[in-house]
Amino acid sequence: MFRSQALRFSSSPFRMKSEHERSLVAATKPDLVVLDSEELNAETPAHLLDDDLTPLSRLFVRNTGLMPPIGPADAAAWTLRIDGFVTTPHTWTIGEIEQRFEPVTRTAVLECAGNGRAFFPEPAGTILWRHGAVGCVAWTGVRLADLLERCEPMRQAVHTAHFSPDRALDGSGPALSRGVPIAKALAPETMVAYAVNGEAIPALHGGPLRIVVPGYPASASQKWLNRIMLRDREHDGARMTGLYYRLPKAPLRPGDPLDPSDFAVITDMPVKSLITRPRDGFAAPAGRPLAVRGFAWSGHTPVAAVEVSFDGARSWQPASLAAVADPFAWRRFEATLKSPVRGPIEVVARATDAKGRAQPLDSVPWNPRGYCNNLAHRVRGHIGS
């Protein structure tokens, strides 16, 4: 059932447009939870993320501003321009991109940098995501490197700048303008996508065109893409400066003075896991094995192992891991407790990447915007009556 927390923003034309976005979520994503925020933020309960490929009806939504109005005619006439520090600027329609460049399909995790923010013990950030600002989908499009090759980047080009027609909630300017280092732009996994899960990208998910940057926070995979500019410095567009999508270079505590120069842009997501079966609050019969499953993923470093505890993280057993479907896709894990004891039970999943970095059990380093909280996932339930 569609659930929406009470919204507390004032009546205005912008609120009316935001309400339209919420109506789209209600119509197409009835199981999502809409968070209490002016911007549209809707997440998926963890137990509904049990598909290897996340259906669009269960993929989270995060809009930093107002979604641009896009009808069929707008999509048909949509263009992408690449300019800046390039020898030959180019503008293509989506049809030209499809016809002139090799299509590729990649399965990749899309995760908001603030996923898990609600579990910081001290206040951090404003959008209190729990576990569900994540999904794994199949993107179809073309390699950004192939487009850039036609434009011939100059040697001064060190960073991209992405542009879209969405506006801030008050209509004052662009809602978002992110970018990535040129090496990531040229990496084979970075795409300009026009389809997701085999269909044209819906406007709610950034259609008709968006950039996809696997391994980075979802904010780098900017929606409604209509221009990429190559720059000779790190991009300074909307939500690329200050503390946006940045982590402190040294540990901080709440109340410490904050200097943006002491922060670095997030370019890699940490290892993480999610229990999808059983759901939190489960009741399981006594005398039967308890099966647990879910997914594990990471940014650029592969997942190496997943462990599951059936006693609140006092002891562990290795989980089986499915084969790698794509380097940036999540991996299914499964484990079974053969003889559960009657009474309350706490199940914990902990993933470790190939560099030996495991999910923390108790706390993660605090940061003022609440990014990259990868605490081990716990679900609680009861065995027997």
PEQUIRA-V691622 format. One record per pair of residues at least 24 apart in sequence whose C-alpha atoms are under 7 Angstrom apart, sorted by the first residue. I is the first residue (numbers start at 1). J is the second residue. If there is no record, write none. Layout:
I|J / I|J
This chain:
1|30 / 1|31 / 2|26 / 2|30 / 2|31 / 2|32 / 2|33 / 3|33 / 3|34 / 4|33 / 4|34 / 4|35 / 5|34 / 5|35 / 5|36 / 6|36 / 7|36 / 7|37 / 9|38 / 14|169 / 14|170 / 18|66 / 28|57 / 29|57 / 29|58 / 32|58 / 37|127 / 39|63 / 39|64 / 39|65 / 43|132 / 43|133 / 44|132 / 44|133 / 45|132 / 46|131 / 46|132 / 46|276 / 47|276 / 47|277 / 47|279 / 48|276 / 49|276 / 50|276 / 50|294 / 53|136 / 53|137 / 54|135 / 54|136 / 54|137 / 59|135 / 60|132 / 60|133 / 60|134 / 64|175 / 64|176 / 65|166 / 65|167 / 65|168 / 65|169 / 65|175 / 66|166 / 66|167 / 66|168 / 66|169 / 67|166 / 68|165 / 68|166 / 70|203 / 75|208 / 79|226 / 80|225 / 80|226 / 80|227 / 81|226 / 81|227 / 81|228 / 82|227 / 82|228 / 82|229 / 83|228 / 83|229 / 83|230 / 84|229 / 84|230 / 84|231 / 85|153 / 85|154 / 85|156 / 85|157 / 85|230 / 85|231 / 86|151 / 86|152 / 86|153 / 86|154 / 86|230 / 87|151 / 87|152 / 87|153 / 87|154 / 88|151 / 88|152 / 89|151 / 90|151 / 101|142 / 102|142 / 103|140 / 103|141 / 103|142 / 104|140 / 104|141 / 104|142 / 105|138 / 105|139 / 105|140 / 105|141 / 106|138 / 106|139 / 106|140 / 107|136 / 107|137 / 107|138 / 107|139 / 107|326 / 107|328 / 107|329 / 108|136 / 108|137 / 108|138 / 108|214 / 108|328 / 108|329 / 109|135 / 109|136 / 109|137 / 109|214 / 109|328 / 109|329 / 109|330 / 110|134 / 110|135 / 110|136 / 110|218 / 111|135 / 111|217 / 111|218 / 112|217 / 112|218 / 112|219 / 113|217 / 113|218 / 113|371 / 113|372 / 114|370 / 114|371 / 114|372 / 115|372 / 115|373 / 116|373 / 116|374 / 117|370 / 117|371 / 117|373 / 124|367 / 124|368 / 124|369 / 124|370 / 125|368 / 125|369 / 125|370 / 136|329 / 136|330 / 137|196 / 137|197 / 138|196 / 138|197 / 139|193 / 139|195 / 139|196 / 139|197 / 140|193 / 140|194 / 140|195 / 140|196 / 141|191 / 141|192 / 141|193 / 141|194 / 141|195 / 142|191 / 142|192 / 142|193 / 143|188 / 143|190 / 143|191 / 143|192 / 144|185 / 144|186 / 144|190 / 144|191 / 144|192 / 145|185 / 145|186 / 145|187 / 156|232 / 157|230 / 157|231 / 157|232 / 158|182 / 158|231 / 158|232 / 158|233 / 159|230 / 159|231 / 159|232 / 159|233 / 159|234 / 159|235 / 160|228 / 160|229 / 160|230 / 160|231 / 160|235 / 161|228 / 161|229 / 161|230 / 161|231 / 161|235 / 162|225 / 162|227 / 162|228 / 162|229 / 163|225 / 163|226 / 163|227 / 163|228 / 164|223 / 164|224 / 164|225 / 164|226 / 164|227 / 165|224 / 174|238 / 175|238 / 176|238 / 176|239 / 177|237 / 177|238 / 177|239 / 178|220 / 178|237 / 178|238 / 178|239 / 178|240 / 179|220 / 179|235 / 189|214 / 190|214 / 214|328 / 215|268 / 215|269 / 215|299 / 215|300 / 215|328 / 216|267 / 216|268 / 216|269 / 216|299 / 217|269 / 247|367 / 248|367 / 251|365 / 252|366 / 252|367 / 253|366 / 268|299 / 268|300 / 269|298 / 269|299 / 269|372 / 270|298 / 270|299 / 270|372 / 270|374 / 271|297 / 271|298 / 271|299 / 271|303 / 271|351 / 271|352 / 271|353 / 271|359 / 271|374 / 272|296 / 272|297 / 272|298 / 272|351 / 272|359 / 272|374 / 273|297 / 273|349 / 273|350 / 273|351 / 273|376 / 273|377 / 274|377 / 275|349 / 275|377 / 279|379 / 280|379 / 280|380 / 280|381 / 281|380 / 281|381 / 282|380 / 282|381 / 282|382 / 283|381 / 283|382 / 283|383 / 284|382 / 284|383 / 284|384 / 285|383 / 285|384 / 286|342 / 286|383 / 286|384 / 287|339 / 288|339 / 289|336 / 289|337 / 289|338 / 289|339 / 289|340 / 290|336 / 290|337 / 290|338 / 290|340 / 291|335 / 291|336 / 291|337 / 292|334 / 292|335 / 292|336 / 293|333 / 293|334 / 293|335 / 294|332 / 294|333 / 294|334 / 295|330 / 295|331 / 295|332 / 295|333 / 296|330 / 296|331 / 296|332 / 296|351 / 297|329 / 297|330 / 297|331 / 301|353 / 301|354 / 302|353 / 302|354 / 303|352 / 303|353 / 303|354 / 304|352 / 304|353 / 304|354 / 305|351 / 305|352 / 305|353 / 306|349 / 306|350 / 306|351 / 306|352 / 307|349 / 307|350 / 307|351 / 308|335 / 308|348 / 308|349 / 308|350 / 309|347 / 309|348 / 309|349 / 310|345 / 310|346 / 310|347 / 310|348 / 311|345 / 311|346 / 311|347 / 312|346 / 312|347 / 312|348 / 313|348 / 341|383 / 342|383 / 342|384 / 343|382 / 343|383 / 343|384 / 344|381 / 344|382 / 344|383 / 345|380 / 345|381 / 345|382 / 346|378 / 346|379 / 346|380 / 346|381 / 347|378 / 347|379 / 347|380 / 348|376 / 348|377 / 348|378 / 348|379 / 349|376 / 349|377 / 349|378 / 350|376
